[in-house]
Amino acid sequence: MESLQPKGEKMRRAIKWISEVKMVEKSAPISALIERAALRFNLSPKEGEFLRNFYEQAE
């Protein structure tokens, strides 16, 4: 069963979580954090791809 959160909310939470973890685990590869976030926040493959593109552009 899908959560009742709006889709945008899941993405905002995932980005916030990745940012917080990255501050603590500075050497953690962003790809591993994206995979962990996708599982944690039940993101679709399309949302995971969006996160990869988002962080590639940020570098």
N, CA, C and O of each residue as an XYZ file, in Angstrom:
236
protein
N       0.844     -1.183      0.000
C       0.000      0.000      0.000
C       0.881      1.235      0.000
O       1.833      1.327      0.775
N       0.571      2.159     -0.848
C       1.339      3.396     -0.970
C       1.027      4.321      0.193
O      -0.088      4.341      0.714
N       2.052      5.097      0.593
C       1.836      6.034      1.696
C       0.915      7.160      1.246
O       0.679      7.359      0.054
N       0.410      7.881      2.219
C      -0.509      8.970      1.916
C       0.202     10.298      1.697
O      -0.445     11.334      1.545
N       1.531     10.270      1.679
C       2.293     11.494      1.457
C       2.207     11.902     -0.005
O       2.218     11.044     -0.887
N       2.123     13.189     -0.272
C       2.202     13.628     -1.670
C       3.561     13.249     -2.241
O       4.549     13.183     -1.510
N       3.611     12.997     -3.556
C       4.865     12.580     -4.179
C       5.977     13.586     -3.957
O       7.117     13.191     -3.713
N       5.685     14.848     -4.033
C       6.702     15.874     -3.815
C       7.272     15.826     -2.408
O       8.442     16.143     -2.194
N       6.456     15.435     -1.461
C       6.909     15.358     -0.074
C       7.948     14.248      0.088
O       8.930     14.420      0.810
N       7.739     13.118     -0.573
C       8.719     12.028     -0.501
C      10.069     12.491     -1.038
O      11.107     12.175     -0.456
N      10.065     13.219     -2.117
C      11.306     13.699     -2.719
C      11.989     14.718     -1.817
O      13.207     14.682     -1.649
N      11.215     15.618     -1.242
C      11.795     16.609     -0.321
C      12.428     15.916      0.878
O      13.523     16.280      1.306
N      11.746     14.929      1.413
C      12.292     14.207      2.559
C      13.555     13.442      2.177
O      14.511     13.391      2.950
N      13.559     12.848      0.988
C      14.734     12.095      0.532
C      15.932     13.023      0.362
O      17.036     12.689      0.794
N      15.733     14.174     -0.256
C      16.828     15.126     -0.459
C      17.338     15.639      0.885
O      18.547     15.758      1.085
N      16.435     15.940      1.793
C      16.840     16.402      3.125
C      17.637     15.313      3.841
O      18.671     15.595      4.447
N      17.159     14.075      3.773
C      17.844     12.965      4.429
C      19.238     12.750      3.839
O      20.206     12.573      4.578
N      19.339     12.765      2.518
C      20.646     12.595      1.865
C      21.596     13.692      2.322
O      22.755     13.417      2.632
N      21.125     14.919      2.367
C      21.971     16.041      2.786
C      22.445     15.868      4.229
O      23.610     16.121      4.534
N      21.553     15.440      5.109
C      21.924     15.246      6.512
C      22.937     14.114      6.669
O      23.904     14.247      7.418
N      22.721     13.014      5.974
C      23.647     11.883      6.065
C      25.000     12.257      5.474
O      26.040     11.879      6.012
N      24.990     12.995      4.370
C      26.236     13.392      3.715
C      27.080     14.277      4.637
O      28.308     14.225      4.576
N      26.448     15.084      5.485
C      27.203     15.915      6.422
C      27.921     15.065      7.462
O      29.012     15.422      7.906
N      27.325     13.953      7.851
C      27.913     13.068      8.845
C      28.890     12.091      8.201
O      29.997     11.887      8.699
N      28.473     11.492      7.096
C      29.285     10.506      6.381
C      29.866     11.160      5.118
O      29.440     10.861      4.003
N      30.827     12.040      5.309
C      31.356     12.843      4.212
C      31.911     12.029      3.049
O      31.853     12.470      1.901
N      32.445     10.850      3.334
C      33.045     10.050      2.267
C      32.055      9.088      1.612
O      32.429      8.355      0.697
N      30.802      9.077      2.064
C      29.804      8.174      1.487
C      29.518      8.565      0.042
O      29.243      9.730     -0.243
N      29.580      7.599     -0.869
C      29.264      7.907     -2.262
C      27.795      8.296     -2.413
O      26.910      7.673     -1.826
N      27.557      9.315     -3.196
C      26.195      9.818     -3.368
C      25.298      8.746     -3.978
O      24.109      8.690     -3.664
N      25.844      7.901     -4.838
C      25.028      6.849     -5.456
C      24.498      5.882     -4.400
O      23.355      5.434     -4.491
N      25.314      5.556     -3.403
C      24.874      4.663     -2.324
C      23.804      5.343     -1.472
O      22.850      4.695     -1.040
N      23.956      6.635     -1.232
C      22.946      7.364     -0.445
C      21.627      7.443     -1.201
O      20.559      7.358     -0.595
N      21.692      7.603     -2.508
C      20.468      7.652     -3.313
C      19.757      6.304     -3.249
O      18.534      6.256     -3.115
N      20.508      5.214     -3.343
C      19.904      3.887     -3.245
C      19.254      3.679     -1.877
O      18.148      3.147     -1.784
N      19.944      4.099     -0.824
C      19.382      3.971      0.528
C      18.123      4.824      0.671
O      17.141      4.389      1.273
N      18.152      6.032      0.121
C      16.985      6.918      0.193
C      15.807      6.337     -0.582
O      14.661      6.429     -0.143
N      16.097      5.739     -1.734
C      15.028      5.149     -2.545
C      14.299      4.058     -1.769
O      13.074      3.955     -1.829
N      15.055      3.249     -1.045
C      14.434      2.200     -0.232
C      13.707      2.783      0.974
O      12.585      2.390      1.292
N      14.364      3.720      1.633
C      13.815      4.309      2.857
C      12.508      5.059      2.601
O      11.578      4.981      3.404
N      12.437      5.785      1.485
C      11.271      6.625      1.204
C      10.364      6.052      0.119
O       9.465      6.734     -0.374
N      10.609      4.776     -0.254
C       9.772      4.080     -1.224
C       9.643      4.870     -2.532
O       8.540      5.106     -3.027
N      10.790      5.271     -3.076
C      10.795      6.051     -4.307
C      10.702      5.139     -5.525
O      11.189      4.008     -5.502
N      10.092      5.622     -6.559
C      10.005      4.878     -7.815
C      11.351      4.962     -8.533
O      12.176      5.813     -8.200
N      11.579      4.095     -9.508
C      12.820      4.193    -10.293
C      12.976      5.568    -10.958
O      14.085      6.094    -11.056
N      11.871      6.135    -11.405
C      11.906      7.453    -12.031
C      12.344      8.529    -11.027
O      13.105      9.434    -11.371
N      11.862      8.422     -9.797
C      12.262      9.371     -8.760
C      13.733      9.192     -8.400
O      14.438     10.170     -8.152
N      14.194      7.946     -8.372
C      15.603      7.682     -8.115
C      16.484      8.279     -9.204
O      17.539      8.844     -8.916
N      16.052      8.155    -10.448
C      16.792      8.740    -11.565
C      16.817     10.257    -11.456
O      17.833     10.883    -11.755
N      15.711     10.851    -11.033
C      15.674     12.296    -10.819
C      16.720     12.709     -9.788
O      17.433     13.693     -9.985
N      16.814     11.955     -8.686
C      17.802     12.277     -7.654
C      19.219     12.178     -8.204
O      20.055     13.035     -7.917
N      19.498     11.137     -8.995
C      20.839     11.015     -9.598
C      21.158     12.238    -10.455
O      22.245     12.807    -10.354
N      20.212     12.635    -11.292
C      20.425     13.823    -12.134
C      20.569     15.086    -11.294
O      21.398     15.946    -11.595
N      19.777     15.196    -10.261
C      19.826     16.358     -9.368
C      21.209     16.505     -8.753
O      21.771     17.600     -8.742
N      21.762     15.405     -8.238
C      23.065     15.474     -7.587
C      24.222     15.563     -8.591
O      25.270     16.120     -8.262
N      24.058     15.035     -9.788
C      25.090     15.194    -10.815
C      25.218     16.661    -11.213
O      26.327     17.163    -11.396
N      24.095     17.343    -11.345
C      24.103     18.768    -11.716
C      24.632     19.628    -10.579
O      25.197     20.695    -10.818
N      24.455     19.170     -9.344
C      24.912     19.947     -8.195
C      26.423     19.918     -8.039
O      26.993     20.807     -7.407
N      27.089     18.901     -8.612
C      28.544     18.792     -8.467
C      29.275     19.675     -9.398
O      30.506     19.693     -9.394
